[in-house]
Amino acid sequence: MRKEDVFKKNHLLGIEFDRYLLEHPEILEQIPENAEIYFLPEDDPDLSEENLKIAETQKAEGRKVILVKIGRLSPPHSRLEDVRLESMTF
């Protein structure tokens, strides 16, 4: 897997995980300070494999590592409400 693809996928998962933590602050309490977080999405075995390799290397170097196993990522949807269009044509 290309490094660029790994970065993009992990970036998206990182944003979603941040949102998840805002909704579930009790999870944040389980993450040690200065821990490195690696995502293992079940629906993307290639990314999981890449991230697990990196995580194992970091653990071998004595770093705190947390693995986040993700079942799936729901499709994105809009959070807009009460939308109205106004025409500015004369």
Protein Blocks (a to p, Z undefined) as FASTA:
>chain_A
ZZklmmmmmmmmmmmmmmmmmmmmmlmmmpcghiacddddfklmklmmmmmmmmmmmmmn
opacdddddfbacddddfbehiacddfbZZ
